Amino acid sequence: MKKSILADSILLTVTFIWGATFVVVQNAIAVLPPLTFNAVRFFMAAVFLFGFLLVFYRSQLAQINARLLGAGILLGIWLFLGYAFQTVGLLYTTSAKAGFITGLSVVLVPMFALLILKQKPRIPAVLGVLVATVGLYFLTMGDAVAVNRGDILIFFCAVSFALQIIFTGRYAPHFPSLALACVQIFVVSVLSGISALILENWQAALSLKTFSTPTVYIALLVTAIPATALAFLAQTECQKFTTATRVALIFAMEPVFAAATAYFFNDELLTVRALTGCMLIFLGMILAEFPFNVVVARWKKQKTISS
């Protein structure tokens, strides 16, 4: 139980880092194209983790085999597809709609957990998911409800992120976390690099002038180590002690932290609608964790004693 609470707390910290760096990334990709940015970001993260592996956990190198490589590659593919669909989808839809549709992974995860992992979600978790989804709608969506091709691409992004969470839950207990995270992140870097070569003007993007821009190099440093290397290492380790549905609910807090960061550092006002959404997402997390069975058992026991 203590390990589960610690795992959830660490994942919530990871979500806070992702939400807090959202504005930083947004500013950076205005200068450095998104796929190129991700290629460099994930490559730096992979190098950092591999160096950490060599210096402190060299014994894990002996545990790298075909099964671990296969698991890491699969996780890397789903993670890359999530970022790629999101990047391209944002060309055709609003960031508000993209935030809501990406957040739908909180609904998809328990469905995939049932189909792939054969994990039946608890009733409190289902209630939490539904409440958090309503909260995501209030926080991110405006009046626009028409569906366009960007929305469809972002939905594929949500599916990819959901499957990355699901398969992390499947493979994390069976492999060393650091080695598995290292392979996963390196795969994202390679696939992002290949996509950037095909789809973006990477020659201009990788110029010395671009990297000397504070917006870019600060964003890369901040996102590569805490928001990528340490974050996905933490996810890989923590999913040994918690469920995929709980992970998805915790990750649903990312737009809440992003909104809070924008409020404090960019002076962006939060509307009543957005604040309602934040509170509903938080309530969804509490509902999912609330020990209804313990409360009911104690109530029945008290009733039996009274009678």
N, C-alpha and C positions, 0 to 999 in steps of 0.2 A: 504493500500500500504506500509506504514511504517513497519507494523508488518510483512509483507511478506519479505521485504528487510532484516529486523532484523533476521527473521527465516533462510533465505538463508545464511546470514553471520555466524550465529551460526553453521549451518550445515557444512559450509566450514571450520570452525575452528575444528569441530569434524573430518572431513576428513583429515585435516592436522595432527591431533593427531594420527589417524590411520596410515597414511603414515609415520610419523616420528618414530612410535614405531615398524615398520615392521622389522627393523634390530634387535631390542631388542628381539622381539618374536622369530625370526629365530634362534638367538643364544641360547635362553632359551630352545627351543624344541629339540635342539641337546643334551641336558642333561636330560630334563624331557619330556616324551612322549607327543605328541600333545593333545590327548583326556584327559589325566590326567591333563595336563596344563590347558586346557579349563575348566575342572571340578572345579579345585581349583580357577582359575581366576574368573569364573562366580559365584561361591559360595561366595567368598570374596566380590564381587560386590553386590550380593543380600543381604548379611548381612549388608553392608554399607547402602544401600538404605532403608532396613527395619528399621535400627536404626534411620536414618534420618526421616522416616515416623513416628515412635513412638515419637520422640522428638519434631519435628516441625509441622507435619501435621497429628496429631492423628485423626482429623475429617474425613480424607479419609478412615480410617479403617471401619467406618460405611457404606461407599459406596461400600465396597467390597462385591459383590454378585455373584450369579452363572453366570450371563452374563459377568461380568468383568473377572472372573476366566476363563471362556471359551475363551474369546478373548485373554487373556494373555497366555493361554496354546497354542492356535493356533499360535500366534506370536512366542512363544518360540520354538515350533516344527519346524517352517520354518527356524528360525535362527540357531537352532542346526543342521538341515539337511544341511544348507549352509556350516557351518564349518566342518561337518563330511565328506561330499562329497569332499570338498576341501582337507582335510587332507589325505584321502585315495587316491584321484586322484593324489596327488603329489608324491605318491610312484611309479607311472607309467608314468609320463610325466614331462616335464621340468617346472621350475617355470615361465619361460618366456611365454610359451604357456598357462599355468594356469592363469597368469595375464591377458592375452588377453581374454580368454574364460570367466573368471569370470567377466571381464568388459563388456561382452555382455549383462549383466543385464540392461545396459543403453538402449539397443534396446528392450529387453523383457518387461520392465516396461510400456512404452506407449501402447504396444500391450495388456498386461494384464489389463491396466487401461481402455482400450476401451471395453474389453470383460467382466470384472468383475465390474468395477466402472461406466461403461457407460460414461467415460470421453473421448471426442474426442480431440486428441492432436492438438494444433495449428501448423500451417505450420512452423513458426520459430523454434518451439520445435523439429519438425521432422528434419529440416535442421541441427539443433544443434546436435541432436542424431547421424545423419549420419556422420557429420564431426568429432565428438568426437570418433566414432567407428573407423574411419580411423586412427585417432591419436593414439588410443589404439593399433592398429596393428603395427604402426611404432615404438611406444615406447617399446612394449613388445615382438614382434615376431621377430624371426630370419629367417633363410631360411627353417626351417622345417615346412612342411605343411601336412604331413601324419597324419591321425587320429588314435589314439590308445585308449584302454579302459580307460586310465587315462583321456584323453580328454573328453570322454563321461561322466565320473563321475564329472569332473569339470563343464561340461555343466549343469548337474543336480544341481550343486552348484549354478550356475548363476540363474537358474530357482528358486531355493529356496530363494536366497537373493532378487530376484525381487518380489516374492510373499510376503516376509516379509515386503518390502516397500509398496506394494499395500494394504495389510491388516492393516498395521499401519495407512495408510491414511484413511481406512474405519473406524477403531475403535477409533483412537486417539481423534476425536472431541466429542465422547460420554462418555468417562471415564476419571477420574482423572489421569494425566500423571504419577505421582510418583507410585501410586498403580499398574497401568498397567505395567509399566516398571519393577517394583519389581517382579511381577508374571512371566513375560516373562523371565527375567534373571535367576530366580530360576529354571524354567523349563529347560533352557539350561544347567544349572549346574547339575541337576539330570540326564538328558539324557546323558550328557557327562560322568558323573560318572559311569552310568550303562554300557555304551559302553567301557569305560576304563577297567572295571572289566572283561569284556568278551574278549576284543581284545588286551589288553596291560599288561605288567608286572608291575602292579601298586604297588605291595609290594616293589620292588626294587626302583621304582620311588619315593615313598613317604618316603624314608629313611631320617633320620636326616641329613646325609651327603649331600644328594642332595639339601635339602632346605637351607643348610648353604653355598651353592655356590652362590657368589654374582650375577652371571649371572641370576640365577633362581629367587632369592627373590626380586631383583631389578625389574626384568621383571614383576613379579606378582604384585608388588606394583604399578608400572607405568600403567600396563594394567588393573588391577582390578578397580581402582578408576576413573582416567580421561578417559581411553580408553574404558571402559565398562559401569560402573555405570552411570557416568555423560554423556557419549556419547549417550547411548541408551535412557536415560531420556530426553536428549535434542532432539533426533530424535522424540520421542513420542510426546513431547510438540510442536515442530516446525512444524510437519506435519499437525497441525491444521490450519496453515496459508500459506501453499504452496502446490503445486501439486506433485504427485508421480513422474512424468516425470522430474521435476526440481530437485527433491531429487536425482534421479538416475544420472543425469548429474553432479551434485555437487560431488556425491560419485565417479564418474569416475576420479576425480582429485587425488584419493588416490595413484595410481602408479606414478603420477607426483611428489607428495610430497615424496614418498618413494625413487624415483630416486634422488631427490634433497638432501635428507638426506644422502643417500649413497655417494653422491658426496662430501658433506661437511665434513662428519664424518668418512667415510671409504675410502676416496680418490678414489672412483670408477669413472672412466671417463665416460662422457656422449657423445655418438657418435652423429654425425650430424643427423642420422636417429632418434635417441631417442629425441633429441632436437626438431626436426620437429614434432614428435608425441606429445610432451608436448605442443607445440604452437597450434597444431590442437585441442587438447582437450580443452584448454583454449578458443580458438576461438569458439568451439562448445557451450560452456557455454554462451559466449557473444551473439552469434546468437540466442540462445534460449530465452534470456532475452531482445533482442533488440526490441523496440516498433515500428515494421514496420508499424502497422496500424496508429499510431500517425503521423509518418513521411509522409505516403501517404496522410493522411487527411490534413496535413499542406501544402503539395505540391499542392493538388487540390485546397485548399482555396486560396493559393498564385496565382495559375494559373487563378482562377476565378476573383480575384481582378485585376490582370494584364490585363486581356482581357476586 
